[in-house]
Amino acid sequence: MATIKQFKNIKNKLKLSDFSDIIRANNSLDNSMSVNVIKEHIEITPGICGGKPRIAGHRIRVQDIVIWHEQMGMSPDEILYHYPSITLSDVYAALAYYHDHREEIRQQISESEALIQEIQAQTPSILQQKLKKRNDREN
């Protein structure tokens, strides 16, 4: 680890423009690294999961992770326990993606819930049908 004296010697040898070049290069590296980290874990492929963002190489959508985490109260470790084929990094990348695209993901969740309600309204439960037949026979 550099001492304060060593740091001052280095600082005196460098010009201010050198510092700005270093900062610019560092910021550029940080930005490209963070984008690549998300791209490494999240994919959007037309025709797979309706083109919705998902865990790379899986059919687990970002919205699924969000529902499990926010609505069902599952921790990232619990999600990983139930879906061991993904990594903890995948879960956190999905949550990071969600926080960067909150309105888009919330809209997708709302659309999915509306579709489920529509299908349920059109398709009566088999159990309910059997119970109705049973009650009709008893009465």
Secondary structure as UniProt FT lines:
FT   HELIX           4..13
FT   HELIX           16..41
FT   STRAND          42..43
FT   TURN            46..47
FT   HELIX           49..51
FT   STRAND          54..55
FT   TURN            56..57
FT   HELIX           62..66
FT   HELIX           67..71
FT   HELIX           76..82
FT   TURN            84..85
FT   HELIX           88..100
FT   HELIX           102..122
FT   HELIX           126..138
//
